C-alpha cells in the first residue's frame, strides 16, 4: 500500500526521501560536495531512473537528477534565503504568493556539454518543455548560475546548469500517482527524442 505525501513531515529541499533515498542540505539542489552535479541515486524508484535515463540519453546532456520539494511548506519570505532556496522558481512562487494547494515541485536538473551538441540539447529540451506546457502541463525551463566570483576565485563559466520545473498537484497526495506521472513523462521524452533523432 502506498503512503500519501505527508505535508507535516520535515522538508528536505534538496532531495526529499519521497523520490530518492538520500538528502544533502549543505549545497544547492543538485550539487554534491564538490560543486558538481550529484551522481544518480541507484536506489531511486524505477520511474525516476527512467526519466533521468531519458534525459541523459539526449546527445549533449552530461548529467541529470530529479529533486522534489513540497511547495506549501516553503514560505514566500524563504525565497530570499541562499542555498537551495535560491534554486527554486522564485518569480513564479512570488507571483502566485506561494504554492497552490498540495503542489509538489519536481525539478529535473541537468547540465550540458560546452559545445554545439550541448546547445542543441538545450534547444531541444526548451522546445519539449514548451510543447508540454502548451499541452496543459505546468512546466517551465530555467537556467541557473552561481556568483561569478567567490572569495577571489572565478566561478563564471563553471556553474551553469538548467532545470525543468514541473509544478505537480494531486489532491489525493498519493506517491504512486506521482511516480506514475514521472514514468509517463519519461515515456513522452523518450518518444520525442526518438522522433527527432535525425535532428541531432
Backbone as CSV, one residue per row, in Angstrom:
resi,resn,N_x,N_y,N_z,CA_x,CA_y,CA_z,C_x,C_y,C_z
1,UNK,0.843,-1.180,0.000,0.000,0.000,0.000,0.887,1.241,0.000
2,UNK,0.545,2.205,-0.834,1.362,3.404,-0.923,1.013,4.371,0.197
3,UNK,2.029,5.127,0.609,1.818,6.116,1.648,1.565,7.471,1.012
4,UNK,0.594,8.239,1.544,0.360,9.571,0.993,1.494,10.515,1.356
5,UNK,1.581,11.604,0.613,2.546,12.638,0.936,2.102,13.285,2.234
6,UNK,2.971,13.368,3.201,2.637,13.972,4.485,3.176,15.389,4.522
7,UNK,2.299,16.413,4.417,2.776,17.791,4.408,3.382,18.221,5.733
8,UNK,3.211,17.415,6.794,3.771,17.767,8.092,5.163,17.199,8.312
9,UNK,5.636,16.348,7.390,6.993,15.815,7.504,7.993,16.939,7.287
10,UNK,9.156,16.869,7.951,10.174,17.894,7.719,10.574,17.922,6.254
11,UNK,10.759,19.118,5.722,11.074,19.288,4.311,12.572,19.273,4.091
12,UNK,13.017,18.422,3.193,14.405,18.438,2.744,14.392,19.042,1.360
13,UNK,14.862,20.274,1.253,14.760,20.998,-0.002,15.487,20.297,-1.134
14,UNK,16.668,19.746,-0.857,17.483,19.257,-1.961,17.036,17.913,-2.498
15,UNK,16.790,16.947,-1.627,16.368,15.641,-2.099,15.477,14.985,-1.060
16,UNK,14.177,15.343,-1.007,13.295,14.689,-0.057,13.252,13.192,-0.304
17,UNK,13.000,12.419,0.745,13.060,10.965,0.655,11.902,10.372,-0.128
18,UNK,10.927,11.200,-0.527,9.786,10.669,-1.256,10.199,10.021,-2.580
19,UNK,11.135,10.655,-3.297,11.530,10.137,-4.598,12.927,9.548,-4.603
20,UNK,13.762,9.950,-3.668,15.111,9.416,-3.577,15.432,9.159,-2.124
21,UNK,16.408,8.316,-1.887,16.720,7.901,-0.531,17.604,8.875,0.221
22,UNK,18.532,9.554,-0.480,19.500,10.384,0.219,19.138,11.850,0.128
23,UNK,19.666,12.641,1.057,19.441,14.082,1.040,20.735,14.787,1.395
24,UNK,20.911,15.970,0.813,22.093,16.782,1.105,21.636,18.214,1.220
25,UNK,21.652,18.757,2.422,21.137,20.099,2.630,22.241,21.141,2.696
26,UNK,23.491,20.759,2.439,24.582,21.710,2.565,24.897,22.412,1.254
27,UNK,24.413,21.916,0.142,24.687,22.501,-1.158,23.368,22.837,-1.844
28,UNK,23.396,23.744,-2.817,22.188,23.978,-3.601,21.691,22.681,-4.232
29,UNK,20.411,22.618,-4.501,19.814,21.402,-5.047,20.580,20.930,-6.267
30,UNK,20.895,19.642,-6.267,21.536,19.050,-7.427,23.047,19.083,-7.402
31,UNK,23.649,19.634,-6.355,25.092,19.677,-6.303,25.620,18.831,-5.176
32,UNK,26.689,18.101,-5.446,27.351,17.338,-4.403,28.378,18.205,-3.690
33,UNK,29.161,17.600,-2.815,30.140,18.342,-2.032,31.176,19.033,-2.902
34,UNK,31.446,18.498,-4.073,32.467,19.072,-4.944,31.952,20.226,-5.777
35,UNK,30.648,20.510,-5.704,30.066,21.542,-6.543,29.638,21.021,-7.895
36,UNK,29.873,19.749,-8.143,29.439,19.116,-9.394,28.079,18.466,-9.185
37,UNK,27.311,18.235,-10.262,26.022,17.563,-10.107,26.192,16.221,-9.428
38,UNK,25.263,15.904,-8.547,25.336,14.643,-7.821,25.118,13.477,-8.772
39,UNK,25.723,12.348,-8.451,25.513,11.141,-9.246,24.094,10.629,-9.017
40,UNK,23.472,10.000,-10.024,22.121,9.465,-9.843,22.071,8.474,-8.693
41,UNK,20.990,8.517,-7.934,20.788,7.615,-6.804,20.281,6.279,-7.338
42,UNK,21.110,5.244,-7.213,20.743,3.936,-7.751,19.587,3.291,-6.989
43,UNK,19.238,3.834,-5.817,18.123,3.303,-5.045,16.815,4.017,-5.363
44,UNK,16.842,4.958,-6.286,15.638,5.695,-6.648,14.635,4.766,-7.320
45,UNK,13.349,5.109,-7.260,12.333,4.289,-7.931,12.592,4.166,-9.434
46,UNK,12.138,3.084,-10.044,12.390,2.867,-11.480,11.891,4.005,-12.362
47,UNK,10.775,4.612,-11.988,10.221,5.709,-12.790,11.173,6.900,-12.807
48,UNK,11.784,7.166,-11.662,12.741,8.271,-11.568,13.976,7.954,-12.405
49,UNK,14.479,6.729,-12.263,15.653,6.333,-13.034,15.372,6.387,-14.537
50,UNK,14.167,6.033,-14.927,13.823,6.052,-16.353,13.799,7.487,-16.881
51,UNK,13.269,8.425,-16.088,13.238,9.813,-16.540,14.652,10.381,-16.636
52,UNK,15.493,10.076,-15.664,16.882,10.531,-15.705,17.600,9.923,-16.908
53,UNK,17.355,8.643,-17.161,17.976,7.982,-18.309,17.507,8.596,-19.622
54,UNK,16.220,8.949,-19.698,15.692,9.566,-20.917,16.355,10.911,-21.168
55,UNK,16.619,11.643,-20.106,17.253,12.943,-20.249,18.726,12.811,-20.635
56,UNK,19.446,11.919,-19.972,20.870,11.780,-20.265,21.120,11.071,-21.598
57,UNK,20.095,10.454,-22.175,20.237,9.834,-23.493,20.242,10.869,-24.613
58,UNK,19.855,12.095,-24.304,19.855,13.151,-25.310,21.297,13.577,-25.573
59,UNK,21.751,13.530,-26.819,23.130,13.939,-27.116,23.397,15.352,-26.625
60,UNK,24.480,15.522,-25.869,24.835,16.839,-25.363,24.506,17.048,-23.898
61,UNK,23.645,16.189,-23.322,23.338,16.274,-21.895,24.381,15.460,-21.141
62,UNK,24.960,16.041,-20.103,26.026,15.349,-19.379,25.527,14.645,-18.125
63,UNK,24.759,15.310,-17.295,24.274,14.713,-16.052,22.884,15.231,-15.761
64,UNK,22.123,14.457,-14.989,20.771,14.872,-14.639,20.358,14.230,-13.325
65,UNK,19.420,14.871,-12.670,18.821,14.272,-11.480,17.461,14.907,-11.255
66,UNK,16.635,14.215,-10.479,15.296,14.695,-10.174,15.199,14.967,-8.677
67,UNK,14.840,16.197,-8.328,14.593,16.577,-6.941,13.116,16.889,-6.785
68,UNK,12.615,16.841,-5.557,11.225,17.236,-5.330,11.119,18.061,-4.065
69,UNK,10.234,19.039,-4.104,10.016,19.936,-2.982,8.515,20.102,-2.773
70,UNK,8.049,19.873,-1.543,6.644,20.111,-1.217,6.468,21.607,-0.980
71,UNK,5.930,22.302,-1.986,5.939,23.755,-2.001,5.101,24.435,-0.913
72,UNK,3.971,23.849,-0.441,3.233,24.541,0.616,4.046,24.782,1.886
73,UNK,5.150,24.068,2.062,5.973,24.282,3.244,7.060,25.334,3.021
74,UNK,7.086,25.938,1.838,8.048,26.997,1.550,7.319,28.334,1.631
75,UNK,7.703,29.160,2.601,7.092,30.483,2.744,7.679,31.442,1.713
76,UNK,6.875,32.412,1.289,7.363,33.400,0.331,8.587,34.119,0.897
77,UNK,8.599,34.361,2.197,9.750,35.032,2.820,11.023,34.190,2.735
78,UNK,10.897,32.867,2.560,12.072,31.993,2.435,12.790,32.181,1.101
79,UNK,12.104,32.752,0.127,12.646,32.807,-1.223,13.848,33.736,-1.356
80,UNK,14.095,34.573,-0.351,15.277,35.440,-0.386,16.475,34.785,0.290
81,UNK,16.288,33.585,0.837,17.380,32.885,1.508,18.348,32.295,0.484
82,UNK,19.605,32.070,0.885,20.588,31.488,-0.041,20.466,29.970,-0.115
83,UNK,21.420,29.363,-0.801,21.467,27.907,-0.879,20.336,27.352,-1.715
84,UNK,19.756,26.248,-1.282,18.742,25.577,-2.099,17.518,26.434,-2.386
85,UNK,17.197,27.362,-1.474,16.036,28.230,-1.730,16.254,29.084,-2.972
86,UNK,17.492,29.471,-3.214,17.792,30.322,-4.361,17.599,29.599,-5.687
87,UNK,17.540,28.267,-5.668,17.341,27.489,-6.885,15.865,27.265,-7.207
88,UNK,14.974,27.640,-6.298,13.550,27.464,-6.539,13.071,28.459,-7.595
89,UNK,11.929,28.197,-8.230,11.381,29.137,-9.222,10.779,30.355,-8.519
90,UNK,11.650,31.258,-8.111,11.284,32.367,-7.231,10.191,33.244,-7.838
91,UNK,10.359,33.660,-9.076,9.391,34.571,-9.688,7.993,33.941,-9.754
92,UNK,7.930,32.679,-10.134,6.629,32.002,-10.234,5.943,31.914,-8.874
93,UNK,6.721,31.600,-7.830,6.139,31.471,-6.488,5.740,32.826,-5.921
94,UNK,6.537,33.842,-6.174,6.168,35.176,-5.690,4.931,35.700,-6.416
95,UNK,4.850,35.407,-7.688,3.724,35.908,-8.495,2.398,35.338,-7.992
96,UNK,2.426,34.071,-7.531,1.201,33.441,-7.029,1.106,33.532,-5.505
97,UNK,2.032,34.276,-4.895,2.084,34.430,-3.441,2.212,33.084,-2.745
98,UNK,3.035,32.230,-3.315,3.277,30.915,-2.735,2.694,29.804,-3.583
99,UNK,2.704,28.618,-3.009,2.283,27.416,-3.742,0.776,27.291,-3.819
100,UNK,0.350,26.487,-4.775,-1.041,26.058,-4.812,-1.218,24.927,-3.806
101,UNK,-2.453,24.567,-3.537,-2.720,23.503,-2.580,-2.162,22.166,-3.080
102,UNK,-1.488,21.447,-2.190,-0.931,20.119,-2.499,0.030,20.135,-3.683
103,UNK,0.756,21.231,-3.868,1.629,21.361,-5.030,3.034,20.854,-4.727
104,UNK,3.503,19.983,-5.579,4.840,19.412,-5.479,5.651,19.921,-6.663
105,UNK,6.844,20.438,-6.380,7.740,20.857,-7.443,8.684,19.714,-7.762
106,UNK,8.591,19.206,-8.976,9.528,18.197,-9.467,10.550,18.934,-10.328
107,UNK,11.784,18.950,-9.873,12.847,19.697,-10.550,13.779,18.724,-11.254
108,UNK,13.718,18.714,-12.570,14.595,17.856,-13.365,15.792,18.697,-13.795
109,UNK,16.898,18.514,-13.084,18.076,19.343,-13.306,19.079,18.622,-14.203
110,UNK,19.731,19.399,-15.074,20.711,18.794,-15.969,21.785,19.798,-16.348
111,UNK,22.902,19.262,-16.823,23.978,20.067,-17.383,24.224,19.614,-18.817
112,UNK,24.845,20.505,-19.575,25.105,20.211,-20.982,26.594,20.343,-21.290
113,UNK,27.004,19.696,-22.367,28.367,19.853,-22.864,28.559,21.296,-23.327
114,UNK,29.792,21.781,-23.224,30.087,23.150,-23.628,30.488,23.178,-25.099
115,UNK,29.571,22.743,-25.959,29.835,22.699,-27.391,28.505,22.740,-28.140
116,UNK,28.569,22.516,-29.445,27.368,22.567,-30.288,26.333,21.531,-29.858
117,UNK,26.796,20.335,-29.470,25.860,19.298,-29.026,25.097,19.741,-27.779
118,UNK,25.792,20.413,-26.866,25.137,20.901,-25.663,24.092,21.957,-25.976
119,UNK,24.407,22.854,-26.895,23.437,23.884,-27.279,22.217,23.273,-27.958
120,UNK,22.449,22.256,-28.780,21.325,21.575,-29.423,20.446,20.879,-28.381
121,UNK,21.086,20.281,-27.374,20.328,19.617,-26.313,19.455,20.627,-25.566
122,UNK,20.038,21.783,-25.230,19.281,22.821,-24.523,18.118,23.322,-25.379
123,UNK,18.358,23.466,-26.668,17.303,23.930,-27.572,16.199,22.882,-27.696
124,UNK,16.599,21.619,-27.833,15.614,20.542,-27.936,14.740,20.476,-26.684
125,UNK,15.371,20.521,-25.520,14.611,20.446,-24.273,13.750,21.689,-24.060
126,UNK,14.214,22.845,-24.538,13.398,24.058,-24.466,12.136,23.891,-25.298
127,UNK,12.284,23.280,-26.492,11.101,23.004,-27.310,10.191,22.007,-26.602
128,UNK,10.768,20.927,-26.066,9.957,19.870,-25.459,9.150,20.409,-24.282
129,UNK,9.779,21.210,-23.441,9.072,21.796,-22.295,7.979,22.746,-22.773
130,UNK,8.285,23.534,-23.786,7.268,24.441,-24.365,6.079,23.639,-24.881
131,UNK,6.369,22.531,-25.554,5.309,21.688,-26.095,4.482,21.056,-24.969
132,UNK,5.144,20.601,-23.903,4.432,20.045,-22.757,3.533,21.098,-22.113
133,UNK,4.018,22.324,-21.995,3.220,23.409,-21.415,2.009,23.724,-22.272
134,UNK,2.222,23.753,-23.580,1.100,24.009,-24.492,0.059,22.910,-24.391
135,UNK,0.497,21.705,-24.031,-0.415,20.582,-23.882,-1.123,20.533,-22.532
136,UNK,-0.823,21.489,-21.640,-1.542,21.565,-20.374,-0.711,21.332,-19.124
137,UNK,0.561,20.929,-19.288,1.400,20.712,-18.112,1.934,22.044,-17.583
138,UNK,2.013,22.178,-16.278,2.605,23.376,-15.679,4.114,23.165,-15.577
139,UNK,4.785,23.393,-16.696,6.224,23.170,-16.790,6.907,24.404,-17.365
140,UNK,8.134,24.622,-16.930,8.974,25.673,-17.495,10.424,25.221,-17.384
141,UNK,11.290,25.841,-18.173,12.717,25.530,-18.124,13.466,26.799,-17.741
142,UNK,14.461,26.644,-16.868,15.240,27.791,-16.402,16.720,27.442,-16.414
143,UNK,17.531,28.483,-16.534,18.967,28.313,-16.335,19.323,28.831,-14.950
144,UNK,20.349,28.240,-14.349,20.797,28.626,-13.012,22.306,28.814,-13.050
145,UNK,22.768,29.901,-12.458,24.201,30.146,-12.338,24.512,30.660,-10.947
146,UNK,25.727,30.431,-10.501,26.182,30.905,-9.194,26.977,32.206,-9.374
147,UNK,27.317,32.910,-8.277,28.041,34.181,-8.404,29.308,34.032,-9.250
148,UNK,29.626,35.050,-10.063,30.794,34.962,-10.947,32.111,34.718,-10.213
149,UNK,32.229,35.258,-8.985,33.447,35.043,-8.209,33.075,34.829,-6.750
150,UNK,33.838,33.975,-6.074,33.665,33.731,-4.645,35.035,33.723,-3.991
151,UNK,35.219,34.604,-3.013,36.494,34.701,-2.283,37.684,34.822,-3.236
152,UNK,37.487,35.588,-4.305,38.571,35.813,-5.257,38.740,34.737,-6.312
153,UNK,37.989,33.650,-6.201,38.075,32.565,-7.184,36.978,32.714,-8.226
154,UNK,37.350,32.575,-9.485,36.384,32.698,-10.572,35.496,31.456,-10.661
155,UNK,34.196,31.694,-10.720,33.237,30.609,-10.952,32.579,30.734,-12.316
156,UNK,32.614,31.945,-12.876,31.931,32.199,-14.141,32.444,31.237,-15.205
157,UNK,31.515,30.584,-15.871,31.863,29.612,-16.896,31.902,28.184,-16.388
158,UNK,31.667,27.991,-15.064,31.761,26.647,-14.498,30.492,26.196,-13.769
159,UNK,29.519,27.087,-13.591,28.376,26.723,-12.741,27.047,26.613,-13.481
160,UNK,27.020,26.892,-14.773,25.750,26.901,-15.494,25.086,25.530,-15.481
161,UNK,23.835,25.516,-15.105,23.021,24.312,-15.167,21.595,24.725,-15.492
162,UNK,20.792,23.757,-15.822,19.408,24.016,-16.216,18.478,23.179,-15.350
163,UNK,17.263,23.653,-15.215,16.266,22.865,-14.502,14.925,22.981,-15.203
164,UNK,14.246,21.861,-15.265,12.871,21.838,-15.758,11.984,21.803,-14.524
165,UNK,11.211,22.878,-14.323,10.288,22.964,-13.198,8.956,22.356,-13.617
166,UNK,8.531,21.354,-12.888,7.228,20.727,-13.157,6.396,20.885,-11.892
167,UNK,5.394,21.757,-11.965,4.511,22.008,-10.833,3.394,20.966,-10.874
168,UNK,3.469,20.007,-9.963,2.550,18.867,-9.977,1.654,18.925,-8.745
169,UNK,0.356,18.877,-8.949,-0.592,18.901,-7.834,-1.522,17.696,-7.934
170,UNK,-1.669,16.980,-6.826,-2.541,15.807,-6.767,-3.294,15.848,-5.445
171,UNK,-4.603,16.119,-5.482,-5.374,16.205,-4.239,-5.280,14.950,-3.383
172,UNK,-5.067,13.786,-3.999,-5.002,12.542,-3.230,-3.696,12.423,-2.443
173,UNK,-2.670,13.182,-2.846,-1.346,13.131,-2.224,-0.782,11.699,-2.198
174,UNK,-1.076,10.945,-3.232,-0.641,9.561,-3.326,0.662,9.491,-4.126
175,UNK,1.730,9.015,-3.490,3.027,8.961,-4.164,3.001,8.030,-5.375
176,UNK,2.134,7.039,-5.365,2.017,6.158,-6.531,1.584,6.956,-7.755
177,UNK,0.718,7.941,-7.568,0.289,8.792,-8.677,1.439,9.646,-9.189
178,UNK,2.244,10.163,-8.257,3.401,10.973,-8.649,4.363,10.138,-9.489
179,UNK,4.669,8.942,-9.012,5.609,8.088,-9.735,5.048,7.660,-11.092
180,UNK,3.751,7.438,-11.156,3.125,7.106,-12.431,3.261,8.270,-13.415
181,UNK,3.081,9.493,-12.918,3.227,10.678,-13.768,4.669,10.832,-14.233
182,UNK,5.618,10.555,-13.346,7.038,10.634,-13.705,7.356,9.608,-14.792
183,UNK,6.830,8.402,-14.653,7.029,7.383,-15.675,6.441,7.801,-17.008
184,UNK,5.274,8.422,-16.964,4.647,8.903,-18.195,5.459,9.990,-18.868
185,UNK,6.056,10.858,-18.053,6.877,11.929,-18.609,8.155,11.353,-19.222
186,UNK,8.703,10.312,-18.615,9.875,9.647,-19.187,9.543,9.084,-20.565
187,UNK,8.393,8.447,-20.679,7.972,7.892,-21.965,7.800,8.994,-23.002
188,UNK,7.192,10.108,-22.605,6.993,11.214,-23.535,8.326,11.763,-24.045
189,UNK,9.309,11.870,-23.161,10.619,12.379,-23.569,11.337,11.371,-24.464
190,UNK,11.217,10.093,-24.144,11.816,9.054,-24.991,11.245,9.099,-26.400
191,UNK,9.924,9.228,-26.499,9.268,9.254,-27.805,9.682,10.485,-28.606
192,UNK,9.757,11.635,-27.928,10.150,12.864,-28.623,11.589,12.779,-29.113
193,UNK,12.470,12.260,-28.266,13.879,12.136,-28.658,14.033,11.197,-29.840
194,UNK,13.316,10.090,-29.824,13.390,9.132,-30.926,12.801,9.715,-32.208
195,UNK,11.700,10.459,-32.069,11.047,11.040,-33.241,11.966,12.025,-33.966
196,UNK,12.752,12.755,-33.193,13.601,13.790,-33.783,15.090,13.468,-33.714
197,UNK,15.405,12.177,-33.646,16.813,11.778,-33.523,17.663,12.260,-34.685
198,UNK,17.082,12.399,-35.867,17.846,12.841,-37.020,18.209,14.320,-36.928
199,UNK,17.548,15.054,-36.040,17.834,16.495,-35.882,19.119,16.739,-35.123
200,UNK,19.580,15.722,-34.401,20.796,15.881,-33.611,22.042,15.677,-34.467
